[in-house]
Amino acid sequence: MRFAITTLLLIAATAQAVTPDGKHKLVLIAGKPSHPPGMHEFRAGSMLLEKCLASVPNLVVDRHEMGWVKDEATFADADAVVIYADGGKGHPAVQANHLETLQKLIDKGVGFGCMHYGVEVVPELGGKEFQSWLGGHYENAFSCNPLWEPNFTSFPEHPITRGVKPFQINDEWYFNMRFRPAFKDGIVAAEDAGAKFVPILVAIPSDATRDGPYVYPKGPYAHIQAEKGAPEATMWSIERTDGGRGFGFTGGHFHKNWGNADFRKTVLNALLWVTKVEVPAGGVESTVTDAQLGENMDPKAAPKPKKTAMSTPGVFRRDS
């Protein structure tokens, strides 16, 4: 009966509606296959995260593939929607009427998060929404996407950082996001008309990192080089005035990185927090084996190099 009701009426339901068994609900959306093997493994990565959250009380993870949910009726009792997918013009959030659908969810306080390429939208197609929902977004030729190995040595007092120990890991960590003006560079906690912004993962790129090459376009950009020695936010959170929460996480390019306990814990904590499930004092404990890292990979072959290939071996052009 519940699924026979129209999506419009369902979305009008209360924001903190829980599932029939009384749990909070996270809708986790994995994008379509892209990039060579071991990169942008959205499906396999989402399945690992779902497994790691399986024992969390009061939470149900409703995981979907290929860029959107099978039936938008699932949003009726969602407490958060998180997208791990390609972005730019192909971002799942900007297809068809998805921005409108998500706005209705946001208006009733549903949490929203995006991971890796999913933090990028074209400014005129989702930019103002992402600044409102997430606090900021990746903007082509303003932000940059080098492969580098930041050293995260200290963390703010925040539920997302509970139990997270210092870690250093190579990934395509984006930085220089297009944050709301009130959040400036996104490296210090700030407020904007009641919205509370907190940077979660902050590190200082080396001069060589700023000098490029970036993944695509390879750069370097003068405005990025001009900030040598400055810290950059690669993950952030926001508490919106509508009561909802949001986060952006720029890592997640290399699938193998889900094997790092602190990298993984940071995201697992964020998934709980954005869904308004209490994060344990020591963070979400989980184990991922090498065998599990190799499961559920997309059936894709490494493409042959083309003229549009990026300068970094094995990493190919992203659509912007």
N, C-alpha and C positions, 0 to 999 in steps of 0.2 A: 504494500500500500504506500509506504513511504517513498518508494522510488517512482511511483506513478504521479506524484505531485510535480508540478513544473519547477524547473530550475530557478525561475524568478522568485517564486514563493519560498522556495527552500532557502535561498540566499538571504531572505528577509528574516530568517530565524535569529535567535539571540546569539551573540558572539561566543559566549562561553558554554554553548550547548555541548553536552558530552555524549559519547556513544551510548547505545542501549545498555552496555555493561558498566557504565559510569566512568569511562576513561577519557582522558584528553586525547585528541587526535591530530597527528602530524601527517599532512599530505606531502609526500616526497616525490618530486617529479624529475625523472632522468631524461636527458636529451637524446637525440638520435645519434647513431655512431658517426664519428668524425676523427680525423687525424690518424696517424699510423698506430700500430698495436702498442699498447702500454701507455698511451696518451689519450686523454679525454674519454676514459672508460667510464662513462657516466652510469651505465647500467650496473656494471660490476661494482663500482664504488658505492652506489646507492644500496646495493644488496648487502655489501659488507656493513655499512652503517646500520641498516635495518637489523641485521643479525646482532650487532653489538648492543642494540637497544632493546632486544627481545625480552630481557629479564627486568626491565625498568617497570616498577609498579605504576599503575594509573596512566599508562601510555599505550596507544595503538598507532603503529606506523602503516599508513596506507600508501604503498609505493606504486608508482606508475612509470611507464616507459614511453619512448618515442616522442617526448616533448609535451605531452598534455595528459589529462586524466581521461579515462575511458568514458566516464559519465559524470557530468558536472554536478549531478545530485550528490556526489560524495563531498562536495564543499559545504553541505548544509550543517554538518556538525564538526567541521574542521576548526581547530584552534590555531593552526599555522600552516602555511604553504611555503615550501622551500624548493627552489629550482636549481638543479646542477646540470647545466647544459651549455651549448654554444649560445653566443649572444649576437650583438650587432643587429642588423636588419632581420636576421633569422631567429632572434630571441623568441622563445615560446610565449613570453608575456605580451608580445606586440603583434601576434598573429590574430587574424579574424577579429573577434570582439573581446579578446582576452583581457585587454587593459580595462575595459568596462566591467567585466566579470570580477577581476581582481579588485578594482576600486570599490565595488559593493562589499566585498569581504573586508577590505581595509577599513571602510567606514564603520563597520560594526566591531572593530578591534581585533581582527584576526592578524596573527603574526605573519611576517614575510621575510624570507631570507634568500640570498642568491650566492652561488659558489662558482669560483673560477671565472671562465668566460661569461658565465651568467650574470656577472656584475656589469657587463658592458651593454649599453643601449645607445642608439643614435640619439643625440640631443633632442631633435625634433620629433622623435618617435619613442616616447617613453622617458625622456630625460627629466621632465618636471615631476612625473610620477615617481621615478626612482629616487629623486632628491627628497620627495615627501615621504616615501615608504621606507627607504633605506638610509637616508641621510646623504647619499652621494652615489656616483656611478663612474665607471671607466668611460672616458671619452677619447675616441681615436685621435691621435696626433697631439692631444693634450696630456693624457696619461701615457705610460709606457709599460712594456711587458718583457723585460729582460729575463734571461735565465740567471739566477744568482742564488747565493746561499746565505741568507740573513741569519744573524745570531740573536735569537730572542732571549734576552737575559733577565728581564724584569717584566712584571705584569701588573695591571691595575687591580684594585680590589673589586672583583666583579664575579658573579656566579659562573660566567663562562671560563674564568681562569682557575677555578677551584681544582686543586690537585695537579695543575700543570707545572712541570719542571722546565727549566731552561732547555732549549733545544735549538739545533742548527741543521737546516736541511735545504738541499738544492731543489728549486721548483721555479716555475714561471710566475714569480710573485709580482703582481702588478703594483704600481704606485703612482702617486700624483693624481688621485681621484678628483673628479669634479664634485666636491662637497658643496653643501649649502654655504652661502657666503658667511653665515654666522659661525660655521665650524672651521673656517679658514683652511689650514693645511691638514686638518683632521688628526693632529698628533697630540692634542690635549682635550680633556673633557670640556664640554661646552653645552650651553642651552640656547634654544631658539624658540621663542614664544611658547615655552613650556615643554618643548621636545628636548629630551636629554640624550646627548651624544657622548659615547665613551670609546676611545681607540683601544683595541684589544691586543693586537700584535704590532709592535713598532720596532723598527731597526734602522740602522744607518747604512745605506748602500755605499759600497766603495766607489772611489772616483772612477775606476775602470768600469764598474757597472753602469754608472751614469754616462760614460763615454760610448757605451754600446759595444757590439750591436745589440739592438732589441730584437725580439722575435719577428715582429712585423708591424709596420715598416721598420727597417733595421736601424733607422736614425743615424747618428744621434740628434736629439733636439736641443737647441741652445738653451731653452728655458729649463730643461732637466739638468744640463751640465752646470748651469748657473747656481744650482742649489747644492753643490758638493759640500759634504760634511753635515748636511741636514738630515734629521730622522724622517722616516716615512711610515705611514700606517698601511699595513697590508691586510688587516682585518679590523672591523669596527662594529659597534652596536648602537642602537637607538631605541629609546622609549618614546613612542609617539603620543601626542595629546589625545588621540582617540582611544587610548588604552592599550593599543597593540604594541608589539615589539618588532624589531627588525635587525638583521645583521648582514654584512657583506664579508665574504672570505675569498681572497684572491688566489690562494693556493689551490692545489688539486689537479694540476696538469699531468703529473706523473702518477700513475696508478700505484706504483710500488710504495709511494710515500704513506699510504694508509697503513703500512706496516710499522710506522714510527708511532710509539705509544702516546707521546705528548702532542704530536701533530694531530693524531686521531682524537685524543681526549678533548682537545680544544673545540673541535667541530661537534663531537657528541654532546658536550656540555651546551654548546650554542643551540643545538637542535632541541634539547630539553627546555632551555631558557626561553626560546622564541615561542614555544608551545605552552608556556606557563606551567611547566612541570618542575617541581623543586629539584635543583641540581644537588647531588650528594656533597657532603662536606669535602670529600676527597676527589670529587669529580666522578665521571662515569668510568668504571673499571671495565676493561675489555681485553680480549686476547685475539689476535689475528695471526694465523700461521702462514708460512710461505706457501703451503699448498692452497690455502684459502685465497691468498692473493692471486693465484693463477686460475681461479674458477670464474665462470660466467663472463669471460672476456668476449667482446664483440668479434664476430667472424669477419675480420678485415685484413687485407694484405697491405704491406707497405707499398705506397704508390711510387712510381718512377719519378725521378726528379724532373721538374719542368722549369721553364723560364721564370715562373712566378714563385718558385721555391724560395724559402727564406735562407739566409746565410748559415744558420745553425743546422748541422747535419741531422736529418731525421725529423725535423720540425717544419711543418708546411704552412702555407699561407692561411691566415684566418680571414674570414669575410668580415668586413667592417660596415 
